[in-house]
Amino acid sequence: MRKQSGPEVFRITGARQGLADDVRGRQRRYIISMSVRTVSVVLAATLWNVERHVAVVALALGVLLPYVAVVIANAGRENAPSLPSTFVPAPMRPALGTAPAEPAAEPGPTGRGAGTRPAD
């Protein structure tokens, strides 16, 4: 178990891990891949005259694993985890258009009693 030298630190942001930690992790994955490759090549050499088909599979693994290990080691840094956006878009307001036309008054005679028929 690791001995903690200081207070426990909590990760509260979506920031990526540090560059040194990232490089250390990629080196660890590369070393593990190359160790598996070394074991598979030794196994292929050991089993060549005993169990030929297992030796061929181990040899194929030993040939293909360096390419895979280099691709994994050079994969680059991880993406920052997606967090909810702090940007709140403004509400959409409809564009101003032309004002609705008011109904026009009918032209005609004006004045008191204009346009009315006398009562009989």
BELWOZI-V753217 format. One record per pair of residues at least 24 apart in sequence whose C-alpha atoms are under 10 Angstrom apart, sorted by the first residue. I is the first residue (numbers start at 0). J is the second residue. Records with the same first field share a line. If there is no record, write none. Layout:
BEGIN
I=J ; J
END
This chain:
BEGIN
12=79 ; 80 ; 82
13=78 ; 79 ; 80 ; 81 ; 82 ; 83
14=78 ; 79 ; 80 ; 81
15=76 ; 77 ; 78 ; 79 ; 80
16=76 ; 77 ; 78 ; 79
17=76
18=76
21=75 ; 76 ; 77
22=72 ; 73 ; 75 ; 76
24=72
25=68 ; 69 ; 71 ; 72 ; 73 ; 74 ; 75 ; 76
26=68 ; 71 ; 72 ; 73
27=72
28=68 ; 69 ; 71 ; 72
29=65 ; 67 ; 68 ; 69 ; 70 ; 71 ; 72 ; 73
30=68 ; 72
31=68
32=61 ; 64 ; 65 ; 67 ; 68 ; 69 ; 71 ; 72
33=61 ; 64 ; 65 ; 67 ; 68 ; 69
35=60 ; 61 ; 64 ; 65
36=60 ; 61 ; 62 ; 63 ; 64 ; 65 ; 68
37=61 ; 64
39=64
END
